């Protein structure tokens, strides 16, 4: 196990292995995105209250869901960086922050579009919306902190600590609708239970879109990490050989 763990921390090993994964992950992502988007736009019946506005759910829910994964991912990568000094872990943490900011921004934007119809306003200081906006600013803060510090090791440690602290806000986002009386619907409002069943033509495309967006995140993270590896390891022999072979 420790041998595998040490290999996983090797930028060269990750670069070579991820190159084999990428075509399969990209193919699965593309297929699921096409199926999910077509199903959501053309075959999902209008909601009895929201009408066709419900189709925004198939974009907003996947982006909102995946946006909660970034700070835990960065915290784990940051912890590995602090404890075991693995270069690859810091590379993942660095590339995850801007991706997290983009995904969070898309979740906020799609939520505002949805809210403009069902709430009658583009923005309200709802508990979940406010805590999600705070997450966006925290992610921008991580990006800015790394850019502001010239010492790479100091930047990695500072960003790791901020990422660990930022995980607290993930719990606030998750449970904000339970802690405060807000307009945002509770997490369990979309149910597959017998008490409030949603027909398969409604929840199946949502599941497909969630998986597709998660694959999109994985592909984006791998591509960004591979670029970061080439940038940091550009003077190493294996990168020089790779460039020469191409």
RALIN-V676582 format. One record per run of one state. SS is the DSSP state (@ for helix, = for strand, . for the rest). FROM is the first residue (numbers start at 1). TO is the last residue. If there is no record, write none. Layout:
<<SS | FROM | TO> <SS | FROM | TO>>
//
This chain:
<<. | 1 | 1> <@ | 2 | 8> <. | 9 | 10> <@ | 11 | 43> <. | 44 | 46> <= | 47 | 47> <. | 48 | 50> <= | 51 | 51> <@ | 52 | 67> <. | 68 | 68> <@ | 69 | 84> <. | 85 | 86> <@ | 87 | 118> <. | 119 | 126> <@ | 127 | 148> <. | 149 | 151> <@ | 152 | 179> <. | 180 | 186> <@ | 187 | 189> <. | 190 | 199> <@ | 200 | 232> <. | 233 | 236> <@ | 237 | 245> <. | 246 | 246>>
//
